């Protein structure tokens, strides 16, 4: 679960860490920033629900999200899901596709560091 409680803190965290994500290869942070913000806000709003329960609602809501710029759902859904999992503490990410450093963040022992 993310320990940052404000989007500003979370924005800084993602800016420093987004490039370790497999979907970010060859892209810049600004491509994903709206998705991270949307996932962060949605995760706080829907705490206790699973990604599978809310994904279709979030996809629909993405078209109405003020900060989305011109990004399509297909372009940001992985970032939204990533931020969602960070906020909610869910562990159903496919960590096998992430680098060792980023997947370690999801292990129980990494929380105590």
Order of alpha helices (4+ residues) and beta strands (2+ residues): alpha-alpha-alpha-alpha-alpha
